[in-house]
Amino acid sequence: MIIKKMHEAGVRSDHAYNAAFVSIGLSFTSWMLSLKTEKAGLDRADRWGIFVGEWAPTFFGLGLALAHYEQKESSMFSRS
C-alpha cells in the first residue's frame, strides 16, 4: 500500500537508489564535520555518522520494493 502510494506520488526506484547513495556521502560528511567542529569528540562524530548511515539501507529497500512494483505494473500493461 505504501509503495503504491509512493509510486502514485511520482517516486520511482531510481529516486530511492539515488537517495541511498547520497545518504552514504552524507554519513561520511556528517561524521567529518562533527569530528572537526564539535568539541564532543569522536564518540559524537561516530553517532552522527551511524545515524545518517542507517538511512542508506532503508532507501535501498524502498528502491527494491519500488522496482518490483514498477516491474509488476509494466507486465500487467504489456499483457493487454
C-alpha positions as CSV (number, residue, x, y, z in Angstrom):
1,M,0.0,0.0,0.0
2,I,2.8,2.5,0.9
3,I,4.8,1.5,-2.2
4,K,1.7,2.0,-4.4
5,K,1.1,5.5,-2.8
6,M,4.7,6.4,-3.3
7,H,4.6,5.3,-6.9
8,E,1.4,7.3,-7.5
9,A,3.1,10.3,-6.0
10,G,5.8,10.1,-8.6
11,V,8.6,8.4,-6.5
12,R,10.5,5.9,-8.6
13,S,13.1,3.3,-7.7
14,D,15.8,5.5,-9.2
15,H,14.9,8.2,-6.8
16,A,15.3,5.9,-3.8
17,Y,18.6,4.5,-5.1
18,N,19.9,8.0,-5.6
19,A,18.8,8.9,-2.1
20,A,20.7,5.9,-0.7
21,F,23.9,6.8,-2.4
22,V,23.5,10.5,-1.3
23,S,23.0,9.3,2.3
24,I,26.2,7.3,2.2
25,G,28.0,10.6,1.3
26,L,26.1,12.5,3.9
27,S,27.1,9.9,6.5
28,F,30.8,10.5,5.9
29,T,30.3,14.3,5.6
30,S,28.3,14.5,8.9
31,W,31.0,12.3,10.6
32,M,33.8,14.5,9.4
33,L,32.0,17.8,10.2
34,S,31.0,16.6,13.6
35,L,34.6,15.5,14.3
36,K,36.0,18.8,13.2
37,T,33.5,21.3,14.6
38,E,32.1,19.8,17.8
39,K,34.0,19.5,21.0
40,A,32.3,16.3,21.9
41,G,34.9,14.3,20.1
42,L,35.0,11.0,18.3
43,D,32.0,9.4,20.1
44,R,29.6,12.1,19.0
45,A,31.0,12.1,15.4
46,D,30.6,8.3,15.3
47,R,26.9,8.6,16.4
48,W,26.2,11.2,13.7
49,G,27.8,9.1,11.0
50,I,26.0,5.9,12.1
51,F,22.6,7.8,12.4
52,V,22.8,9.1,8.9
53,G,24.4,5.9,7.6
54,E,21.3,3.9,8.7
55,W,19.3,5.7,6.1
56,A,21.0,4.0,3.1
57,P,19.6,0.5,3.7
58,T,16.1,1.9,4.1
59,F,16.4,3.8,0.8
60,F,17.9,0.7,-0.9
61,G,15.0,-1.3,0.4
62,L,12.4,1.2,-0.8
63,G,14.2,1.2,-4.2
64,L,13.9,-2.6,-4.4
65,A,10.2,-2.5,-3.5
66,L,9.5,0.2,-6.0
67,A,11.5,-1.6,-8.7
68,H,9.4,-4.7,-8.0
69,Y,6.2,-2.7,-8.1
70,E,7.3,-1.0,-11.4
71,Q,8.1,-4.3,-13.0
72,K,4.8,-5.8,-11.9
73,E,2.9,-2.8,-13.1
74,S,4.6,-2.8,-16.5
75,S,4.0,-6.6,-17.0
76,M,0.3,-6.0,-16.3
77,F,0.0,-3.5,-19.0
78,S,2.1,-5.4,-21.6
79,R,-0.3,-8.4,-21.5
80,S,-3.3,-6.5,-22.8
